[in-house]
Amino acid sequence: MKNSPDLQPAAPYNAADFCSTKEAAAVLGVSHRTVQLWVESGTLQAWRTAGGHRRITLESVNRLVEGRRVAIAAHAPPPAAPVAPACSTRRVLVVDDDPLMLRLYELEMAGWGMDLDVVKANNGFEALIRIGEERPDLLVSDLNMPGMDGFRMIRTLREDSGSAGMSMIVVSGLDRATIKAMGLPADIPVFPKPVPFGELRAAVEHGLARA
């Protein structure tokens, strides 16, 4: 059962076991609003002071930090194993903060006849977790997202030896000049929104061939 953000802590209260939403946002590298949403959803456990300020348990913050560490560490190549027959299904991770957009990707890709397993994530942080869990062959991502955006997620992946070579495609409503100024690697294909699905399919095929 998820904790309510307004629960009072059990006595005795130890301030060292809690932090503010601002401190939690700094530790997790996300926005203040994202921390609030995680509290409301029960991802982070918190209580509200008499003055109306939220205090978040350090235990729940550390749990999220550890989840990120495990997700990135999981990119390391697994030990050598006997070669098994290849599986025809390829896994594509799609990242976008709009649930309707994620559903549209899922429906379109299902009609391509490419035997794709579509995995979805709502932001960069969740995508890192999914990559650790699912080990996708290809990433298709938006850039402008709350919390960890696409730019930061891609930098994190490129800085990790286990994921630096992952095939990536960007689909964004941002203009090309802004994308370039924000430092997106030049080798990543970029498509505009609304998504040109015919062109995107060709890029997905090419990316999976590389993978």
N, C-alpha and C positions, 0 to 999 in steps of 0.2 A: 504493500500500500504506500502511495507517495505521501510525503510529508507536506503539510500545509505551510506556506511561507510565514504564517502568523502565529505558529506555535511558540509558546514560551519554553525556554530550556529547563531541563530538570535541575533542581538545586543539588549541590552548590554550583553557581555559575562561575566559570573560569574564562575571563576575557581572552586569554591566550589561545583558546580553542576556537575562536571565531575571528572573522574579518569582515570588513565592509564590502559593499558591492563594487566600489571603486578599486579596492585592493584586489578583489577576486578577478576583476576585469584585467588588471595589470599582470597578474600571475598567469592567467589563461591566454592572454594576448587577444582578447575579444572586446567588443564594445560593451558599455554599461548596459545598454538595452538588451543585448544578448544574455548577459548575466541575469537580468530581471526575468527574461523569458524562461531561462533554465530553472530559475527558482520556482516560477509559476507552474512549470511542467513537472517539477519534482526531481529533475536531473541534479540540481543542487539543493541541499537541505538548509533551511534558514528559519529564523524567527524574527518578529518585528518588536522593536523596543517600544517603551511607553511614548517616546517622542516620535514614533513613526519610521524609524530607521531600521533597515534590515541588517541582520548579522548572520553571516553564512558560516557554516561549520567548515573548518579547515580540512576535516576528514573528507568531505565531499569534493572540495577543491582539489585535494591531493589525488583523489581517485580519478578525476578527469585528467590531471597532468600525467598520471601513470598510464592511463589509457592511451594518451597521445604517444608516450615514449614506447609503449609496446607496439603500437601501430607502425611507427617508423622503424623500429628495430626488426619488425617482421619482414621488412623489405630485403634483408640480407639473404643471399642465395642459400637454399637448403643444402644439406649434405648430399654428396653424390649417391644416386640410387639406381637400381637396375632400370633400363629403358623400358617403358610401357607403351603399348599401342597408343598412337595419337588420338585425341578426342576431337571431333569435328566442331563441337560447340565452342564459340569464342565469347569471351566475357567483356562487355563494354560498360564502363562506369560513366554515368551521366550526372553532372552536378549543376543544379540550378535552384535558386530560392523560390521559384514559382511552381507550386505543385501541379498546376494545369499544364505548364510547359513540360514538366517531367513526364506527365501522362501522355502528352502529344509525342514526345520522343519515343516512348515505349510503343505506342500504337503504330507510328510510322516505321520504326525499325522491325516490328513484328511482320510488316508487309513486304520487307525486302527479300525474303527467302534466303537469308544468309545464316540461319541457325545461330542467332545471337542470344546470349543471356544478358539482359539489361539489368544492371544494378544502379540504384539511384541514391543520391545524397543531396542535402539541402544547402550545404555550405562547405568551405574548404576544410574545416576541422572534421566534420563528419566524413568527408571524402577520404581524409587520411586514415580514419578508422576503418572505412570500407576497404581501402587498398590493403591494409594489413590483414583484414579478414578474408577478402575475396580474391586478391591478387589478379586484378583485371588485365586483359591484354591491351586495352586502349582506354584513354580518358577523353571525354567530351565535356567541356566545362564552360560555364558563364564566367565573367570576371567580376562584375559589380554585385557582390553579395554581402549580407550582414555578417558580423563576426569576422572569421577569417575569409577574406575575399580570394578570388582566383589568382591574382598576382602573387600573393603571399604563399598560397598553397603550391603553386608551380615552382616558386623559388625553393620552398622546402623540399619538394620532390627532386629538383635538379641538384640540390646540394647533398643528397643522400646517394651513396654509390649503388644501393640496391634498386633505386627507381630512376636514376638519372637518364637512362636510356628508354624510358617508357614512351610509347607513342601517344601524342597529345594533339587535340584539336580544340580550338577556342571558338565559341559562338557568343557574340556580345553585341549589345546595342550601343556600346561606346564607339566613337569615331576613331579612325585609324591613327590620327595624330595623337590623341590621348593615350591610346594603347601603346604606341611606340614610346611616348614620353614616360610612361609608367614602367618601362623596361621589360616588356614581354620578349622572351627570346625570339629572334627573327626566324628560326627554323620551324616554329609552330604555326600551322595553317590557321587563318582567322576568317570566320564567316559572320555576316551581319544578321541581325534580327529585323523582320521575320526570317526564319531559317529557310534557306534554299535547300530543301531536303534532297533534291536530285544531285546537287554538287556535294552536299555533305556525305551522301552515300558513297560517291567515288572516293572522297577523302578517307572515309572509314575503311573501305576496301584496301586502299593503299597503306593506311596505317597498320591494319591487321597483317598485311603481307610483310611489312617491316618487322612486326612483332614476332 
